Amino acid sequence: MTKIVLLLLMAGVLAGAAGCLGPQNAGYLEGHVIIGPICPVEQINVTCPVPPSVYEARKIVVSTEGAQVVTIVDIDSTGFYRTALAPDTYIVDINHIGIDHSTDVPIAVTIIAGQTTVLNISIDTGIR
């Protein structure tokens, strides 16, 4: 019986300690990524759909201001990304595929505990 009580007590302490380091102390970085053009010739008001593989190949790279990579974030098949980060200031960029570029990144963002920072990114594939 005392072993069970001791185990329950330890489980409660560990859960409480994990809660101190958990999501309430994290902040979030999220946004939507637009990638294009996808087709060599796009007509006005008619765009080619972005295949999921195009999003899968691109990543959001989060680094410290000293250029140490903290995390590489996947972009889902609809262009959305989200990651939890410790409060701090980070440099956000993309992994550059071929001649991809974006005027939106690199950029410094500050993550605040319990808050979400939204950074939408438009990636120009260079296809013309």
Secondary structure, DSSP 4 states (H G I P E B T S, - for coil): -HHHHHHHHHHHHHHHHHHHHSGGG-EEEEEEEEEE--SSS--TT------HHHHHH-EEEEE-TTS-EEEEEE--TTSEEEEEE-SEEEEEEEPPPTT-B-SS-SEEEEE-TT-EEE--EEEE----
